[in-house]
Amino acid sequence: MHANDLDGVDDLDWAVRAFVYDFLVDNERPPTVDEAAVALGLTHERADTAYQRLNRRHALFLDPETLDIRMAHPFSGISTPFRVRANGHGYWANCAWDMLGIPAALHVDAEIEAHVTDAQHTHVMLSISGNQVHGHGELVHFPLPFQRWYDDLIDT
């Protein structure tokens, strides 16, 4: 595959992205390239190209080593310290920002459990109800401004 093949994103790529989110919401994990290909009647190569194009556009974030979906914002493809329970499902969030983003994206109430790596290794429980965050006065700190998040998405 040539680099030029990854430059554009077409309607089929966006259909793949929509499938990824639908699959993730129903299955609590992102689909593999093969699962997307079978479900959408694509070749493995075409589904893989869509994943890579969407990654280049920051519409998905692929693990650099495995090329599996690592992030489909606000959802994480791997377990993290941020767990969100909503609509009878459990989802992993990439960070504190995304743990609030999952209920917002789904337009549902949710229970959130976060394990914060601080001096006390804090365990935080929050709930989202009626578009309001309910907790115990917790604050979320973002050490980098948004425009720097893609400098290193995994460790940001």
N, CA, C and O of each residue as an XYZ file, in Angstrom:
624
protein
N       0.844     -1.172      0.000
C       0.000      0.000      0.000
C       0.887      1.231      0.000
O       1.862      1.308      0.748
N       0.550      2.173     -0.827
C       1.307      3.416     -0.918
C       0.766      4.429      0.079
O      -0.411      4.385      0.437
N       1.621      5.338      0.527
C       1.198      6.386      1.457
C       0.053      7.194      0.882
O      -0.833      7.617      1.625
N       0.048      7.421     -0.433
C      -1.037      8.190     -1.055
C      -2.386      7.511     -0.878
O      -3.412      8.191     -0.837
N      -2.409      6.170     -0.771
C      -3.653      5.439     -0.571
C      -4.292      5.789      0.770
O      -5.487      5.565      0.964
N      -3.511      6.334      1.689
C      -4.010      6.646      3.025
C      -4.386      8.115      3.180
O      -4.884      8.510      4.234
N      -4.160      8.926      2.160
C      -4.386     10.361      2.299
C      -5.855     10.735      2.450
O      -6.196     11.537      3.319
N      -6.715     10.180      1.638
C      -8.117     10.581      1.654
C      -8.951      9.680      2.529
O      -8.526      8.585      2.898
N     -10.131     10.139      2.858
C     -11.134      9.344      3.563
C     -12.402      9.454      2.743
O     -12.838     10.556      2.412
N     -13.005      8.297      2.408
C     -14.200      8.330      1.574
C     -15.419      7.873      2.371
O     -15.324      7.586      3.565
N     -16.562      7.809      1.694
C     -17.808      7.438      2.365
C     -17.734      6.039      2.980
O     -18.287      5.796      4.052
N     -17.052      5.130      2.298
C     -16.925      3.784      2.843
C     -16.117      3.787      4.139
O     -16.429      3.041      5.067
N     -15.089      4.616      4.206
C     -14.314      4.731      5.444
C     -15.209      5.210      6.589
O     -15.129      4.695      7.704
N     -16.054      6.188      6.307
C     -16.956      6.692      7.355
C     -17.973      5.630      7.741
O     -18.384      5.568      8.900
N     -18.391      4.786      6.787
C     -19.288      3.676      7.115
C     -18.582      2.678      8.032
O     -19.195      2.134      8.950
N     -17.304      2.441      7.782
C     -16.512      1.566      8.661
C     -16.456      2.175     10.055
O     -16.626      1.470     11.050
N     -16.222      3.459     10.129
C     -16.164      4.116     11.441
C     -17.493      3.981     12.180
O     -17.508      3.691     13.376
N     -18.609      4.189     11.481
C     -19.926      4.040     12.109
C     -20.115      2.608     12.613
O     -20.638      2.395     13.707
N     -19.686      1.629     11.811
C     -19.775      0.233     12.236
C     -18.941      0.003     13.495
O     -19.389     -0.672     14.422
N     -17.729      0.561     13.531
C     -16.854      0.399     14.695
C     -17.581      0.859     15.959
O     -17.581      0.148     16.964
N     -18.195      2.034     15.916
C     -18.879      2.547     17.102
C     -20.100      1.709     17.457
O     -20.317      1.419     18.634
N     -20.898      1.315     16.480
C     -22.063      0.473     16.766
C     -21.633     -0.848     17.395
O     -22.226     -1.295     18.377
N     -20.613     -1.466     16.834
C     -20.094     -2.722     17.349
C     -19.572     -2.532     18.770
O     -19.866     -3.338     19.652
N     -18.811     -1.485     18.990
C     -18.214     -1.225     20.293
C     -19.293     -1.019     21.357
O     -19.182     -1.563     22.456
N     -20.314     -0.257     21.051
C     -21.386     -0.002     22.016
C     -22.097     -1.305     22.379
O     -22.441     -1.522     23.541
N     -22.319     -2.174     21.388
C     -23.022     -3.434     21.644
C     -22.139     -4.492     22.293
O     -22.628     -5.296     23.086
N     -20.848     -4.507     21.971
C     -19.957     -5.594     22.389
C     -18.912     -5.208     23.434
O     -18.147     -6.057     23.891
N     -18.879     -3.937     23.809
C     -17.971     -3.439     24.843
C     -16.508     -3.498     24.443
O     -15.626     -3.381     25.294
N     -16.243     -3.678     23.164
C     -14.885     -3.677     22.630
C     -14.972     -3.330     21.149
O     -16.003     -3.555     20.516
N     -13.902     -2.786     20.601
C     -13.921     -2.476     19.163
C     -13.762     -3.733     18.321
O     -13.183     -4.716     18.782
N     -14.263     -3.715     17.108
C     -14.120     -4.879     16.234
C     -12.721     -4.977     15.647
O     -12.020     -3.976     15.498
N     -12.333     -6.192     15.318
C     -11.088     -6.396     14.581
C     -11.328     -5.980     13.128
O     -12.470     -5.782     12.711
N     -10.270     -5.852     12.384
C     -10.392     -5.562     10.951
C     -11.215     -6.658     10.282
O     -12.081     -6.369      9.455
N     -10.951     -7.901     10.633
C     -11.687     -9.011     10.017
C     -13.171     -8.951     10.358
O     -14.004     -9.214      9.490
N     -13.520     -8.617     11.578
C     -14.937     -8.505     11.947
C     -15.616     -7.396     11.158
O     -16.751     -7.559     10.709
N     -14.934     -6.274     10.985
C     -15.494     -5.182     10.185
C     -15.645     -5.602      8.733
O     -16.664     -5.314      8.105
N     -14.637     -6.282      8.194
C     -14.685     -6.716      6.795
C     -15.866     -7.650      6.554
O     -16.618     -7.471      5.596
N     -16.028     -8.640      7.418
C     -17.123     -9.605      7.248
C     -18.472     -8.907      7.372
O     -19.353     -9.114      6.537
N     -18.641     -8.091      8.392
C     -19.928     -7.431      8.625
C     -20.315     -6.495      7.478
O     -21.494     -6.353      7.155
N     -19.318     -5.863      6.872
C     -19.600     -4.874      5.823
C     -19.385     -5.427      4.411
O     -19.531     -4.696      3.431
N     -19.043     -6.701      4.305
C     -18.841     -7.305      2.995
C     -17.642     -6.754      2.250
O     -17.680     -6.581      1.032
N     -16.570     -6.479      2.993
C     -15.353     -5.921      2.417
C     -14.238     -6.958      2.437
O     -14.299     -7.940      3.178
N     -13.232     -6.731      1.623
C     -12.038     -7.537      1.753
C     -11.298     -7.095      3.011
O     -11.494     -5.984      3.504
N     -10.456     -7.971      3.517
C      -9.625     -7.611      4.674
C      -8.794     -6.370      4.335
O      -8.665     -5.460      5.154
N      -8.234     -6.341      3.130
C      -7.365     -5.231      2.732
C      -8.128     -3.906      2.725
O      -7.596     -2.886      3.165
N      -9.379     -3.910      2.227
C     -10.140     -2.653      2.170
C     -10.517     -2.174      3.563
O     -10.463     -0.977      3.846
N     -10.904     -3.109      4.443
C     -11.223     -2.731      5.819
C      -9.978     -2.211      6.525
O     -10.046     -1.232      7.268
N      -8.834     -2.866      6.294
C      -7.573     -2.421      6.882
C      -7.219     -1.018      6.401
O      -6.775     -0.185      7.192
N      -7.411     -0.750      5.111
C      -7.147      0.593      4.573
C      -8.041      1.624      5.251
O      -7.584      2.718      5.585
N      -9.300      1.286      5.456
C     -10.216      2.210      6.141
C      -9.725      2.491      7.558
O      -9.708      3.646      7.985
N      -9.327      1.457      8.292
C      -8.812      1.653      9.646
C      -7.605      2.592      9.617
O      -7.517      3.521     10.421
N      -6.685      2.349      8.698
C      -5.481      3.174      8.642
C      -5.795      4.613      8.229
O      -5.215      5.553      8.772
N      -6.698      4.788      7.282
C      -7.073      6.150      6.879
C      -7.723      6.898      8.038
O      -7.417      8.064      8.285
N      -8.616      6.223      8.740
C      -9.285      6.847      9.878
C      -8.292      7.166     10.987
O      -8.438      8.171     11.683
N      -7.296      6.326     11.154
C      -6.236      6.589     12.127
C      -5.467      7.858     11.748
O      -5.195      8.699     12.604
N      -5.123      7.990     10.490
C      -4.381      9.181     10.046
C      -5.173     10.459     10.247
O      -4.591     11.523     10.458
N      -6.505     10.365     10.184
C      -7.377     11.527     10.366
C      -7.781     11.723     11.825
O      -8.573     12.615     12.130
N      -7.247     10.898     12.734
C      -7.565     10.925     14.164
C      -9.020     10.580     14.440
O      -9.552     10.943     15.489
N      -9.670      9.886     13.515
C     -11.043      9.427     13.727
C     -11.050      8.108     14.498
O     -12.056      7.759     15.116
N      -9.952      7.384     14.466
C      -9.665      6.219     15.291
C      -8.196      6.345     15.672
O      -7.453      7.107     15.053
N      -7.780      5.601     16.687
C      -6.368      5.565     17.036
C      -5.961      4.106     17.127
O      -6.417      3.376     18.007
N      -5.095      3.686     16.205
C      -4.643      2.307     16.177
C      -3.391      2.126     17.029
O      -2.528      3.003     17.086
N      -3.309      0.983     17.682
C      -2.104      0.647     18.419
C      -0.962      0.573     17.413
O      -1.075     -0.143     16.418
N       0.135      1.294     17.643
C       1.215      1.330     16.665
C       1.854     -0.031     16.380
O       2.411     -0.231     15.301
N       1.783     -0.965     17.324
C       2.419     -2.267     17.136
C       1.480     -3.306     16.528
O       1.890     -4.068     15.653
N       0.218     -3.344     16.983
C      -0.699     -4.391     16.534
C      -1.653     -3.919     15.443
O      -2.221     -4.739     14.722
N      -1.834     -2.613     15.312
C      -2.800     -1.989     14.405
C      -4.247     -2.305     14.784
O      -5.155     -2.086     13.983
N      -4.470     -2.818     15.998
C      -5.824     -2.953     16.539
C      -6.286     -1.583     17.006
O      -5.469     -0.697     17.258
N      -7.590     -1.411     17.119
C      -8.112     -0.125     17.598
C      -7.774      0.018     19.073
O      -8.226     -0.765     19.908
N      -6.984      1.014     19.375
C      -6.621      1.334     20.761
C      -7.631      2.315     21.353
O      -7.999      2.215     22.523
N      -8.075      3.269     20.522
C      -9.029      4.276     20.970
C     -10.009      4.601     19.859
O      -9.625      4.803     18.707
N     -11.270      4.648     20.223
C     -12.331      5.196     19.381
C     -13.020      6.186     20.319
O     -14.004      5.865     20.985
N     -12.487      7.357     20.347
C     -12.862      8.357     21.367
C     -14.365      8.476     21.505
O     -15.072      8.619     20.507
N     -14.861      8.420     22.733
C     -14.164      8.408     24.025
C     -13.879      7.001     24.560
O     -13.440      6.862     25.702
N     -14.114      5.975     23.774
C     -13.946      4.592     24.217
C     -12.500      4.124     24.060
O     -11.794      4.525     23.135
N     -12.080      3.261     24.993
C     -10.766      2.647     24.910
C     -10.924      1.201     24.464
O     -11.873      0.523     24.856
N      -9.999      0.738     23.651
C      -9.985     -0.647     23.218
C      -9.237     -1.561     24.164
O      -9.172     -2.769     23.936
N      -8.673     -1.007     25.219
C      -7.961     -1.790     26.221
C      -8.457     -1.394     27.607
O      -9.064     -0.336     27.771
N      -8.205     -2.228     28.593
C      -8.600     -1.874     29.953
C      -7.741     -0.721     30.452
O      -6.550     -0.632     30.154
N      -8.372      0.153     31.213
C      -7.728      1.356     31.749
C      -8.208      1.559     33.187
O      -9.043      0.790     33.664
N      -7.707      2.563     33.880
C      -8.212      2.856     35.226
C      -9.607      3.509     35.240
O     -10.113      3.845     36.311
N     -10.228      3.691     34.076
C     -11.496      4.414     33.975
C     -12.581      3.505     33.401
O     -12.574      3.197     32.209
N     -13.509      3.080     34.253
C     -14.575      2.147     33.858
C     -15.910      2.875     33.928
O     -16.217      3.537     34.920
N     -16.696      2.748     32.874
C     -18.009      3.387     32.793
C     -19.062      2.312     32.584
O     -18.948      1.491     31.674
N     -20.081      2.316     33.422
C     -21.197      1.384     33.276
C     -22.425      2.188     32.854
O     -22.851      3.124     33.531
N     -22.977      1.782     31.702
C     -24.131      2.493     31.153
C     -24.955      1.535     30.301
O     -24.400      0.708     29.579
N     -26.267      1.644     30.384
C     -27.174      0.816     29.573
C     -26.896     -0.674     29.698
O     -27.031     -1.414     28.723
N     -26.508     -1.120     30.889
C     -26.249     -2.537     31.093
C     -24.922     -3.020     30.526
O     -24.680     -4.226     30.470
N     -24.066     -2.109     30.110
C     -22.760     -2.455     29.547
C     -21.653     -1.805     30.368
O     -21.887     -0.849     31.107
N     -20.449     -2.339     30.226
C     -19.273     -1.744     30.846
C     -18.276     -1.368     29.767
O     -17.928     -2.188     28.916
N     -17.821     -0.133     29.805
C     -16.883      0.375     28.803
C     -15.637      0.907     29.493
O     -15.695      1.367     30.633
N     -14.523      0.841     28.800
C     -13.284      1.454     29.269
C     -13.170      2.824     28.618
O     -13.461      2.984     27.433
N     -12.750      3.795     29.389
C     -12.479      5.136     28.870
C     -10.974      5.343     28.859
O     -10.254      4.740     29.654
N     -10.499      6.194     27.959
C      -9.064      6.439     27.826
C      -8.500      7.275     28.960
O      -7.332      7.132     29.322
N      -9.324      8.145     29.519
C      -8.839      9.111     30.511
C     -10.032      9.690     31.261
O     -11.176      9.305     31.017
N      -9.757     10.616     32.173
C     -10.820     11.248     32.949
C     -11.778     12.037     32.051
O     -12.986     12.055     32.289
N     -11.242     12.677     31.036
C     -12.100     13.423     30.103
C     -13.059     12.467     29.399
O     -14.256     12.739     29.305
N     -12.533     11.355     28.910
C     -13.348     10.388     28.175
C     -14.335      9.646     29.063
O     -15.389      9.227     28.586
N     -14.015      9.472     30.354
C     -14.961      8.792     31.234
C     -16.245      9.610     31.355
O     -17.318      9.055     31.591
N     -16.135     10.911     31.194
C     -17.323     11.765     31.171
C     -17.927     11.826     29.769
O     -19.120     12.083     29.607
N     -17.094     11.588     28.767
C     -17.549     11.645     27.384
C     -18.414     10.469     26.969
O     -19.282     10.617     26.109
N     -18.194      9.307     27.562
C     -18.987      8.136     27.174
C     -20.466      8.338     27.480
O     -21.287      8.141     26.584
N     -20.851      8.722     28.701
C     -22.279      8.957     28.930
C     -22.832     10.088     28.051
O     -23.985     10.040     27.620
N     -22.011     11.092     27.792
C     -22.459     12.191     26.932
C     -22.682     11.698     25.505
O     -23.671     12.064     24.869
N     -21.763     10.867     24.999
C     -21.903     10.349     23.635
C     -23.113      9.435     23.501
O     -23.778      9.426     22.466
N     -23.396      8.670     24.544
C     -24.521      7.733     24.507
C     -25.837      8.370     24.945
O     -26.904      7.784     24.768
N     -25.759      9.568     25.516
C     -26.952     10.280     26.022
C     -27.683      9.440     27.072
O     -28.902      9.271     27.021
N     -26.893      8.912     28.035
C     -27.460      8.055     29.076
C     -26.860      8.399     30.430
O     -25.815      9.042     30.523
N     -27.548      7.953     31.481
C     -26.990      8.020     32.821
C     -25.926      6.925     32.945
O     -25.949      5.942     32.204
N     -24.997      7.101     33.883
C     -23.906      6.133     34.009
C     -23.311      6.165     35.406
O     -23.469      7.128     36.156
N     -22.627      5.089     35.726
C     -21.810      4.987     36.932
C     -20.363      4.910     36.470
O     -20.038      4.168     35.544
N     -19.501      5.674     37.114
C     -18.103      5.746     36.712
C     -17.218      5.372     37.895
O     -17.422      5.836     39.016
N     -16.239      4.527     37.621
C     -15.257      4.136     38.621
C     -13.880      4.451     38.057
O     -13.528      4.009     36.963
N     -13.114      5.212     38.808
C     -11.771      5.584     38.361
C     -10.771      5.279     39.464
O     -11.023      5.513     40.646
N      -9.640      4.756     39.048
C      -8.526      4.511     39.964
C      -7.440      5.500     39.578
O      -6.801      5.364     38.535
N      -7.240      6.483     40.419
C      -6.334      7.573     40.126
C      -4.964      7.270     40.714
O      -4.841      6.940     41.893
N      -3.943      7.385     39.885
C      -2.581      7.157     40.350
C      -2.045      8.454     40.933
O      -1.428      9.267     40.244
N      -2.299      8.617     42.210
C      -1.770      9.757     42.937
C      -1.091      9.222     44.194
O      -0.896      8.014     44.328
N      -0.744     10.085     45.083
C      -0.030      9.652     46.289
C      -0.841      8.632     47.099
O      -0.270      7.748     47.738
N      -2.160      8.759     47.070
C      -3.013      7.851     47.842
C      -3.602      6.711     47.007
O      -4.297      5.858     47.557
N      -3.342      6.673     45.689
C      -3.977      5.700     44.800
C      -5.486      5.721     45.010
O      -6.089      4.723     45.406
N      -6.069      6.850     44.744
C      -7.461      7.137     45.027
C      -8.415      6.340     44.140
O      -8.193      6.178     42.941
N      -9.467      5.857     44.759
C     -10.559      5.174     44.063
C     -11.741      6.147     44.064
O     -12.229      6.537     45.125
N     -12.193      6.532     42.882
C     -13.237      7.541     42.752
C     -14.486      6.911     42.141
O     -14.403      6.171     41.161
N     -15.634      7.210     42.725
C     -16.925      6.777     42.179
C     -17.746      8.033     41.867
O     -17.960      8.888     42.726
N     -18.195      8.117     40.618
C     -19.049      9.218     40.183
C     -20.283      8.644     39.518
O     -20.300      7.484     39.105
N     -21.306      9.459     39.421
C     -22.454      9.052     38.625
C     -22.878     10.221     37.753
O     -22.669     11.387     38.088
N     -23.473      9.874     36.637
C     -24.060     10.860     35.742
C     -25.542     10.572     35.751
O     -25.974      9.460     35.445
N     -26.310     11.569     36.100
C     -27.756     11.411     36.147
C     -28.389     12.723     35.705
O     -28.074     13.786     36.238
N     -29.280     12.639     34.731
C     -29.940     13.849     34.258
C     -28.967     14.890     33.744
O     -29.171     16.086     33.950
N     -27.903     14.446     33.073
C     -26.864     15.332     32.526
C     -26.075     16.078     33.594
O     -25.473     17.113     33.308
N     -26.072     15.571     34.806
C     -25.319     16.173     35.905
C     -24.325     15.157     36.451
O     -24.631     13.970     36.559
N     -23.139     15.630     36.791
C     -22.133     14.786     37.424
C     -22.347     14.845     38.925
O     -22.437     15.924     39.510
N     -22.429     13.676     39.543
C     -22.601     13.587     40.993
C     -21.386     12.881     41.574
O     -21.046     11.765     41.182
N     -20.746     13.550     42.506
C     -19.560     12.987     43.133
C     -19.383     13.578     44.505
O     -20.353     13.881     45.199
N     -18.143     13.737     44.889
C     -17.815     14.223     46.229
C     -16.829     15.377     46.155
O     -15.926     15.486     46.985
N     -17.005     16.240     45.155
C     -16.151     17.404     45.012
C     -14.849     17.145     44.281
O     -13.916     17.941     44.381
N     -14.772     16.048     43.548
C     -13.548     15.732     42.813
C     -13.276     16.793     41.749
O     -14.189     17.432     41.227
N     -11.994     16.954     41.449
C     -11.561     17.834     40.375
C     -10.784     17.009     39.368
O     -10.078     16.068     39.732
N     -10.916     17.363     38.113
C     -10.148     16.706     37.063
C      -9.106     17.702     36.582
O      -9.423     18.844     36.250
N      -7.859     17.252     36.549
C      -6.751     18.108     36.121
C      -6.210     17.593     34.798
O      -5.942     16.400     34.659
N      -6.048     18.480     33.824
C      -5.464     18.125     32.531
C      -4.112     18.803     32.436
O      -4.043     20.021     32.274
N      -3.026     18.030     32.534
C      -1.688     18.622     32.579
C      -1.236     19.243     31.262
O      -0.312     20.056     31.248
N      -1.875     18.871     30.158
C      -1.512     19.436     28.856
C      -2.732     20.063     28.203
O      -3.846     19.573     28.386
N      -2.546     21.129     27.450
C      -3.676     21.680     26.697
C      -4.068     20.725     25.565
O      -3.243     19.946     25.085
N      -5.326     20.794     25.148
C      -5.852     19.879     24.134
C      -4.964     19.798     22.893
O      -4.737     18.702     22.381
N      -4.463     20.912     22.405
C      -3.673     20.899     21.169
C      -2.402     20.066     21.287
O      -1.764     19.787     20.272
N      -2.019     19.665     22.486
C      -0.818     18.830     22.685
C      -1.151     17.353     22.910
O      -0.241     16.530     23.000
N      -2.434     17.004     23.003
C      -2.803     15.630     23.325
C      -2.292     14.649     22.284
O      -1.905     13.538     22.646
N      -2.272     15.008     21.011
C      -1.853     14.072     19.984
C      -0.330     13.999     19.855
O       0.176     13.259     19.012
N       0.399     14.741     20.663
C       1.856     14.596     20.684
C       2.231     13.167     21.110
O       3.171     12.574     20.581
N       1.478     12.635     22.070
C       1.663     11.264     22.552
C       0.350     10.841     23.197
O       0.185     10.955     24.412
N      -0.570     10.362     22.396
C      -1.911     10.058     22.880
C      -1.943      8.997     23.962
O      -2.832      9.017     24.813
N      -1.017      8.090     23.951
C      -1.043      7.011     24.936
C      -0.662      7.527     26.321
O      -1.281      7.127     27.308
N       0.324      8.390     26.421
C       0.790      8.847     27.728
C       0.312     10.245     28.096
O       0.776     10.814     29.083
N      -0.599     10.801     27.325
C      -1.070     12.158     27.638
C      -2.034     12.133     28.785
O      -2.537     13.181     29.191
